[in-house]
Amino acid sequence: MIHKTIKNLTIKFCYQNKQINIDIFNFLCFIKNIVKIISKIENKKGEFQ
């Protein structure tokens, strides 16, 4: 029974790690998109001037 509990904890922990990795990945994609948008805005400002 103790062994089973440890196994379940390990699976949960692995899943949480995956969740964290996914969150970090999404966050990086989000930052990348913001940088793209900012650079587009900067380019347009340059065109207007």
mmCIF file of the N, C-alpha and C atoms, coordinates in Angstrom:
data_MODEL
# 
_entry.id   MODEL 
# 
loop_
_atom_site.group_PDB 
_atom_site.id 
_atom_site.type_symbol 
_atom_site.label_atom_id 
_atom_site.label_alt_id 
_atom_site.label_comp_id 
_atom_site.label_asym_id 
_atom_site.label_entity_id 
_atom_site.label_seq_id 
_atom_site.pdbx_PDB_ins_code 
_atom_site.Cartn_x 
_atom_site.Cartn_y 
_atom_site.Cartn_z 
_atom_site.occupancy 
_atom_site.B_iso_or_equiv 
_atom_site.pdbx_formal_charge 
_atom_site.auth_seq_id 
_atom_site.auth_comp_id 
_atom_site.auth_asym_id 
_atom_site.auth_atom_id 
_atom_site.pdbx_PDB_model_num 
ATOM 1   N N  . MET A 1 1  ? 0.829 -1.201 0.000   1.00 0.00 ? 1  MET A N  1 
ATOM 2   C CA . MET A 1 1  ? 0.000 0.000  0.000   1.00 0.00 ? 1  MET A CA 1 
ATOM 3   C C  . MET A 1 1  ? 0.869 1.260  0.000   1.00 0.00 ? 1  MET A C  1 
ATOM 4   N N  . ILE A 1 2  ? 1.900 1.291  0.825   1.00 0.00 ? 2  ILE A N  1 
ATOM 5   C CA . ILE A 1 2  ? 2.794 2.455  0.856   1.00 0.00 ? 2  ILE A CA 1 
ATOM 6   C C  . ILE A 1 2  ? 3.441 2.616  -0.515  1.00 0.00 ? 2  ILE A C  1 
ATOM 7   N N  . HIS A 1 3  ? 3.843 1.511  -1.101  1.00 0.00 ? 3  HIS A N  1 
ATOM 8   C CA . HIS A 1 3  ? 4.495 1.557  -2.416  1.00 0.00 ? 3  HIS A CA 1 
ATOM 9   C C  . HIS A 1 3  ? 3.557 2.194  -3.446  1.00 0.00 ? 3  HIS A C  1 
ATOM 10  N N  . LYS A 1 4  ? 2.280 1.806  -3.397  1.00 0.00 ? 4  LYS A N  1 
ATOM 11  C CA . LYS A 1 4  ? 1.295 2.339  -4.339  1.00 0.00 ? 4  LYS A CA 1 
ATOM 12  C C  . LYS A 1 4  ? 1.166 3.851  -4.152  1.00 0.00 ? 4  LYS A C  1 
ATOM 13  N N  . THR A 1 5  ? 1.116 4.299  -2.908  1.00 0.00 ? 5  THR A N  1 
ATOM 14  C CA . THR A 1 5  ? 0.988 5.734  -2.621  1.00 0.00 ? 5  THR A CA 1 
ATOM 15  C C  . THR A 1 5  ? 2.177 6.485  -3.191  1.00 0.00 ? 5  THR A C  1 
ATOM 16  N N  . ILE A 1 6  ? 3.373 5.961  -2.987  1.00 0.00 ? 6  ILE A N  1 
ATOM 17  C CA . ILE A 1 6  ? 4.583 6.614  -3.500  1.00 0.00 ? 6  ILE A CA 1 
ATOM 18  C C  . ILE A 1 6  ? 4.499 6.709  -5.019  1.00 0.00 ? 6  ILE A C  1 
ATOM 19  N N  . LYS A 1 7  ? 4.050 5.632  -5.653  1.00 0.00 ? 7  LYS A N  1 
ATOM 20  C CA . LYS A 1 7  ? 3.932 5.627  -7.111  1.00 0.00 ? 7  LYS A CA 1 
ATOM 21  C C  . LYS A 1 7  ? 2.964 6.720  -7.563  1.00 0.00 ? 7  LYS A C  1 
ATOM 22  N N  . ASN A 1 8  ? 1.819 6.826  -6.885  1.00 0.00 ? 8  ASN A N  1 
ATOM 23  C CA . ASN A 1 8  ? 0.830 7.848  -7.238  1.00 0.00 ? 8  ASN A CA 1 
ATOM 24  C C  . ASN A 1 8  ? 1.411 9.243  -7.051  1.00 0.00 ? 8  ASN A C  1 
ATOM 25  N N  . LEU A 1 9  ? 2.148 9.453  -5.977  1.00 0.00 ? 9  LEU A N  1 
ATOM 26  C CA . LEU A 1 9  ? 2.763 10.754 -5.725  1.00 0.00 ? 9  LEU A CA 1 
ATOM 27  C C  . LEU A 1 9  ? 3.732 11.093 -6.844  1.00 0.00 ? 9  LEU A C  1 
ATOM 28  N N  . THR A 1 10 ? 4.511 10.099 -7.257  1.00 0.00 ? 10 THR A N  1 
ATOM 29  C CA . THR A 1 10 ? 5.494 10.326 -8.323  1.00 0.00 ? 10 THR A CA 1 
ATOM 30  C C  . THR A 1 10 ? 4.786 10.747 -9.605  1.00 0.00 ? 10 THR A C  1 
ATOM 31  N N  . ILE A 1 11 ? 3.699 10.063 -9.939  1.00 0.00 ? 11 ILE A N  1 
ATOM 32  C CA . ILE A 1 11 ? 2.955 10.383 -11.161 1.00 0.00 ? 11 ILE A CA 1 
ATOM 33  C C  . ILE A 1 11 ? 2.413 11.805 -11.063 1.00 0.00 ? 11 ILE A C  1 
ATOM 34  N N  . LYS A 1 12 ? 1.839 12.150 -9.907  1.00 0.00 ? 12 LYS A N  1 
ATOM 35  C CA . LYS A 1 12 ? 1.310 13.495 -9.717  1.00 0.00 ? 12 LYS A CA 1 
ATOM 36  C C  . LYS A 1 12 ? 2.419 14.519 -9.873  1.00 0.00 ? 12 LYS A C  1 
ATOM 37  N N  . PHE A 1 13 ? 3.555 14.245 -9.263  1.00 0.00 ? 13 PHE A N  1 
ATOM 38  C CA . PHE A 1 13 ? 4.677 15.186 -9.307  1.00 0.00 ? 13 PHE A CA 1 
ATOM 39  C C  . PHE A 1 13 ? 5.149 15.375 -10.741 1.00 0.00 ? 13 PHE A C  1 
ATOM 40  N N  . CYS A 1 14 ? 5.261 14.284 -11.485 1.00 0.00 ? 14 CYS A N  1 
ATOM 41  C CA . CYS A 1 14 ? 5.680 14.357 -12.886 1.00 0.00 ? 14 CYS A CA 1 
ATOM 42  C C  . CYS A 1 14 ? 4.676 15.189 -13.662 1.00 0.00 ? 14 CYS A C  1 
ATOM 43  N N  . TYR A 1 15 ? 3.405 14.971 -13.411 1.00 0.00 ? 15 TYR A N  1 
ATOM 44  C CA . TYR A 1 15 ? 2.367 15.714 -14.128 1.00 0.00 ? 15 TYR A CA 1 
ATOM 45  C C  . TYR A 1 15 ? 2.491 17.205 -13.815 1.00 0.00 ? 15 TYR A C  1 
ATOM 46  N N  . GLN A 1 16 ? 2.705 17.536 -12.543 1.00 0.00 ? 16 GLN A N  1 
ATOM 47  C CA . GLN A 1 16 ? 2.838 18.942 -12.165 1.00 0.00 ? 16 GLN A CA 1 
ATOM 48  C C  . GLN A 1 16 ? 4.049 19.553 -12.844 1.00 0.00 ? 16 GLN A C  1 
ATOM 49  N N  . ASN A 1 17 ? 5.136 18.806 -12.939 1.00 0.00 ? 17 ASN A N  1 
ATOM 50  C CA . ASN A 1 17 ? 6.325 19.315 -13.617 1.00 0.00 ? 17 ASN A CA 1 
ATOM 51  C C  . ASN A 1 17 ? 6.003 19.613 -15.071 1.00 0.00 ? 17 ASN A C  1 
ATOM 52  N N  . LYS A 1 18 ? 5.284 18.710 -15.719 1.00 0.00 ? 18 LYS A N  1 
ATOM 53  C CA . LYS A 1 18 ? 4.894 18.924 -17.118 1.00 0.00 ? 18 LYS A CA 1 
ATOM 54  C C  . LYS A 1 18 ? 4.063 20.187 -17.218 1.00 0.00 ? 18 LYS A C  1 
ATOM 55  N N  . GLN A 1 19 ? 3.124 20.345 -16.280 1.00 0.00 ? 19 GLN A N  1 
ATOM 56  C CA . GLN A 1 19 ? 2.254 21.515 -16.281 1.00 0.00 ? 19 GLN A CA 1 
ATOM 57  C C  . GLN A 1 19 ? 3.107 22.780 -16.193 1.00 0.00 ? 19 GLN A C  1 
ATOM 58  N N  . ILE A 1 20 ? 4.087 22.774 -15.303 1.00 0.00 ? 20 ILE A N  1 
ATOM 59  C CA . ILE A 1 20 ? 4.967 23.933 -15.132 1.00 0.00 ? 20 ILE A CA 1 
ATOM 60  C C  . ILE A 1 20 ? 5.739 24.185 -16.423 1.00 0.00 ? 20 ILE A C  1 
ATOM 61  N N  . ASN A 1 21 ? 6.257 23.115 -17.029 1.00 0.00 ? 21 ASN A N  1 
ATOM 62  C CA . ASN A 1 21 ? 7.006 23.269 -18.277 1.00 0.00 ? 21 ASN A CA 1 
ATOM 63  C C  . ASN A 1 21 ? 6.124 23.879 -19.357 1.00 0.00 ? 21 ASN A C  1 
ATOM 64  N N  . ILE A 1 22 ? 4.881 23.422 -19.430 1.00 0.00 ? 22 ILE A N  1 
ATOM 65  C CA . ILE A 1 22 ? 3.952 23.948 -20.432 1.00 0.00 ? 22 ILE A CA 1 
ATOM 66  C C  . ILE A 1 22 ? 3.706 25.427 -20.161 1.00 0.00 ? 22 ILE A C  1 
ATOM 67  N N  . ASP A 1 23 ? 3.516 25.786 -18.885 1.00 0.00 ? 23 ASP A N  1 
ATOM 68  C CA . ASP A 1 23 ? 3.284 27.187 -18.541 1.00 0.00 ? 23 ASP A CA 1 
ATOM 69  C C  . ASP A 1 23 ? 4.471 28.040 -18.958 1.00 0.00 ? 23 ASP A C  1 
ATOM 70  N N  . ILE A 1 24 ? 5.683 27.574 -18.684 1.00 0.00 ? 24 ILE A N  1 
ATOM 71  C CA . ILE A 1 24 ? 6.885 28.328 -19.048 1.00 0.00 ? 24 ILE A CA 1 
ATOM 72  C C  . ILE A 1 24 ? 6.940 28.474 -20.562 1.00 0.00 ? 24 ILE A C  1 
ATOM 73  N N  . PHE A 1 25 ? 6.638 27.404 -21.285 1.00 0.00 ? 25 PHE A N  1 
ATOM 74  C CA . PHE A 1 25 ? 6.666 27.429 -22.747 1.00 0.00 ? 25 PHE A CA 1 
ATOM 75  C C  . PHE A 1 25 ? 5.655 28.451 -23.270 1.00 0.00 ? 25 PHE A C  1 
ATOM 76  N N  . ASN A 1 26 ? 4.431 28.413 -22.720 1.00 0.00 ? 26 ASN A N  1 
ATOM 77  C CA . ASN A 1 26 ? 3.399 29.371 -23.134 1.00 0.00 ? 26 ASN A CA 1 
ATOM 78  C C  . ASN A 1 26 ? 3.846 30.788 -22.837 1.00 0.00 ? 26 ASN A C  1 
ATOM 79  N N  . PHE A 1 27 ? 4.466 30.977 -21.679 1.00 0.00 ? 27 PHE A N  1 
ATOM 80  C CA . PHE A 1 27 ? 4.928 32.307 -21.276 1.00 0.00 ? 27 PHE A CA 1 
ATOM 81  C C  . PHE A 1 27 ? 5.975 32.820 -22.256 1.00 0.00 ? 27 PHE A C  1 
ATOM 82  N N  . LEU A 1 28 ? 6.910 31.951 -22.649 1.00 0.00 ? 28 LEU A N  1 
ATOM 83  C CA . LEU A 1 28 ? 7.951 32.355 -23.602 1.00 0.00 ? 28 LEU A CA 1 
ATOM 84  C C  . LEU A 1 28 ? 7.328 32.716 -24.940 1.00 0.00 ? 28 LEU A C  1 
ATOM 85  N N  . CYS A 1 29 ? 6.359 31.934 -25.394 1.00 0.00 ? 29 CYS A N  1 
ATOM 86  C CA . CYS A 1 29 ? 5.672 32.236 -26.662 1.00 0.00 ? 29 CYS A CA 1 
ATOM 87  C C  . CYS A 1 29 ? 4.977 33.582 -26.550 1.00 0.00 ? 29 CYS A C  1 
ATOM 88  N N  . PHE A 1 30 ? 4.363 33.824 -25.405 1.00 0.00 ? 30 PHE A N  1 
ATOM 89  C CA . PHE A 1 30 ? 3.649 35.078 -25.163 1.00 0.00 ? 30 PHE A CA 1 
ATOM 90  C C  . PHE A 1 30 ? 4.618 36.254 -25.263 1.00 0.00 ? 30 PHE A C  1 
ATOM 91  N N  . ILE A 1 31 ? 5.774 36.139 -24.614 1.00 0.00 ? 31 ILE A N  1 
ATOM 92  C CA . ILE A 1 31 ? 6.784 37.206 -24.657 1.00 0.00 ? 31 ILE A CA 1 
ATOM 93  C C  . ILE A 1 31 ? 7.250 37.413 -26.092 1.00 0.00 ? 31 ILE A C  1 
ATOM 94  N N  . LYS A 1 32 ? 7.482 36.318 -26.806 1.00 0.00 ? 32 LYS A N  1 
ATOM 95  C CA . LYS A 1 32 ? 7.946 36.412 -28.198 1.00 0.00 ? 32 LYS A CA 1 
ATOM 96  C C  . LYS A 1 32 ? 6.935 37.187 -29.038 1.00 0.00 ? 32 LYS A C  1 
ATOM 97  N N  . ASN A 1 33 ? 5.642 36.901 -28.835 1.00 0.00 ? 33 ASN A N  1 
ATOM 98  C CA . ASN A 1 33 ? 4.594 37.599 -29.584 1.00 0.00 ? 33 ASN A CA 1 
ATOM 99  C C  . ASN A 1 33 ? 4.586 39.078 -29.244 1.00 0.00 ? 33 ASN A C  1 
ATOM 100 N N  . ILE A 1 34 ? 4.740 39.414 -27.968 1.00 0.00 ? 34 ILE A N  1 
ATOM 101 C CA . ILE A 1 34 ? 4.759 40.824 -27.560 1.00 0.00 ? 34 ILE A CA 1 
ATOM 102 C C  . ILE A 1 34 ? 5.933 41.525 -28.226 1.00 0.00 ? 34 ILE A C  1 
ATOM 103 N N  . VAL A 1 35 ? 7.087 40.883 -28.234 1.00 0.00 ? 35 VAL A N  1 
ATOM 104 C CA . VAL A 1 35 ? 8.271 41.486 -28.861 1.00 0.00 ? 35 VAL A CA 1 
ATOM 105 C C  . VAL A 1 35 ? 7.994 41.733 -30.343 1.00 0.00 ? 35 VAL A C  1 
ATOM 106 N N  . LYS A 1 36 ? 7.360 40.758 -31.012 1.00 0.00 ? 36 LYS A N  1 
ATOM 107 C CA . LYS A 1 36 ? 7.020 40.919 -32.436 1.00 0.00 ? 36 LYS A CA 1 
ATOM 108 C C  . LYS A 1 36 ? 6.117 42.127 -32.626 1.00 0.00 ? 36 LYS A C  1 
ATOM 109 N N  . ILE A 1 37 ? 5.074 42.218 -31.800 1.00 0.00 ? 37 ILE A N  1 
ATOM 110 C CA . ILE A 1 37 ? 4.110 43.324 -31.920 1.00 0.00 ? 37 ILE A CA 1 
ATOM 111 C C  . ILE A 1 37 ? 4.820 44.652 -31.695 1.00 0.00 ? 37 ILE A C  1 
ATOM 112 N N  . ILE A 1 38 ? 5.659 44.722 -30.655 1.00 0.00 ? 38 ILE A N  1 
ATOM 113 C CA . ILE A 1 38 ? 6.377 45.971 -30.360 1.00 0.00 ? 38 ILE A CA 1 
ATOM 114 C C  . ILE A 1 38 ? 7.267 46.348 -31.536 1.00 0.00 ? 38 ILE A C  1 
ATOM 115 N N  . SER A 1 39 ? 7.977 45.393 -32.103 1.00 0.00 ? 39 SER A N  1 
ATOM 116 C CA . SER A 1 39 ? 8.878 45.718 -33.217 1.00 0.00 ? 39 SER A CA 1 
ATOM 117 C C  . SER A 1 39 ? 8.067 46.184 -34.427 1.00 0.00 ? 39 SER A C  1 
ATOM 118 N N  . LYS A 1 40 ? 6.871 45.612 -34.638 1.00 0.00 ? 40 LYS A N  1 
ATOM 119 C CA . LYS A 1 40 ? 6.012 46.068 -35.743 1.00 0.00 ? 40 LYS A CA 1 
ATOM 120 C C  . LYS A 1 40 ? 5.606 47.514 -35.510 1.00 0.00 ? 40 LYS A C  1 
ATOM 121 N N  . ILE A 1 41 ? 5.202 47.826 -34.278 1.00 0.00 ? 41 ILE A N  1 
ATOM 122 C CA . ILE A 1 41 ? 4.785 49.197 -33.946 1.00 0.00 ? 41 ILE A CA 1 
ATOM 123 C C  . ILE A 1 41 ? 5.960 50.144 -34.164 1.00 0.00 ? 41 ILE A C  1 
ATOM 124 N N  . GLU A 1 42 ? 7.146 49.736 -33.727 1.00 0.00 ? 42 GLU A N  1 
ATOM 125 C CA . GLU A 1 42 ? 8.333 50.583 -33.895 1.00 0.00 ? 42 GLU A CA 1 
ATOM 126 C C  . GLU A 1 42 ? 8.581 50.834 -35.382 1.00 0.00 ? 42 GLU A C  1 
ATOM 127 N N  . ASN A 1 43 ? 8.433 49.806 -36.212 1.00 0.00 ? 43 ASN A N  1 
ATOM 128 C CA . ASN A 1 43 ? 8.640 49.957 -37.657 1.00 0.00 ? 43 ASN A CA 1 
ATOM 129 C C  . ASN A 1 43 ? 7.644 50.949 -38.240 1.00 0.00 ? 43 ASN A C  1 
ATOM 130 N N  . LYS A 1 44 ? 6.386 50.864 -37.808 1.00 0.00 ? 44 LYS A N  1 
ATOM 131 C CA . LYS A 1 44 ? 5.357 51.772 -38.325 1.00 0.00 ? 44 LYS A CA 1 
ATOM 132 C C  . LYS A 1 44 ? 5.666 53.200 -37.902 1.00 0.00 ? 44 LYS A C  1 
ATOM 133 N N  . LYS A 1 45 ? 6.109 53.388 -36.662 1.00 0.00 ? 45 LYS A N  1 
ATOM 134 C CA . LYS A 1 45 ? 6.471 54.730 -36.196 1.00 0.00 ? 45 LYS A CA 1 
ATOM 135 C C  . LYS A 1 45 ? 7.552 55.295 -37.105 1.00 0.00 ? 45 LYS A C  1 
ATOM 136 N N  . GLY A 1 46 ? 8.518 54.466 -37.445 1.00 0.00 ? 46 GLY A N  1 
ATOM 137 C CA . GLY A 1 46 ? 9.609 54.891 -38.317 1.00 0.00 ? 46 GLY A CA 1 
ATOM 138 C C  . GLY A 1 46 ? 9.082 55.321 -39.677 1.00 0.00 ? 46 GLY A C  1 
ATOM 139 N N  . GLU A 1 47 ? 8.082 54.601 -40.192 1.00 0.00 ? 47 GLU A N  1 
ATOM 140 C CA . GLU A 1 47 ? 7.516 54.936 -41.504 1.00 0.00 ? 47 GLU A CA 1 
ATOM 141 C C  . GLU A 1 47 ? 6.796 56.281 -41.454 1.00 0.00 ? 47 GLU A C  1 
ATOM 142 N N  . PHE A 1 48 ? 6.082 56.542 -40.363 1.00 0.00 ? 48 PHE A N  1 
ATOM 143 C CA . PHE A 1 48 ? 5.295 57.774 -40.271 1.00 0.00 ? 48 PHE A CA 1 
ATOM 144 C C  . PHE A 1 48 ? 6.188 59.000 -40.181 1.00 0.00 ? 48 PHE A C  1 
ATOM 145 N N  . GLN A 1 49 ? 7.334 58.853 -39.542 1.00 0.00 ? 49 GLN A N  1 
ATOM 146 C CA . GLN A 1 49 ? 8.231 60.012 -39.385 1.00 0.00 ? 49 GLN A CA 1 
ATOM 147 C C  . GLN A 1 49 ? 9.011 60.281 -40.628 1.00 0.00 ? 49 GLN A C  1 
# 
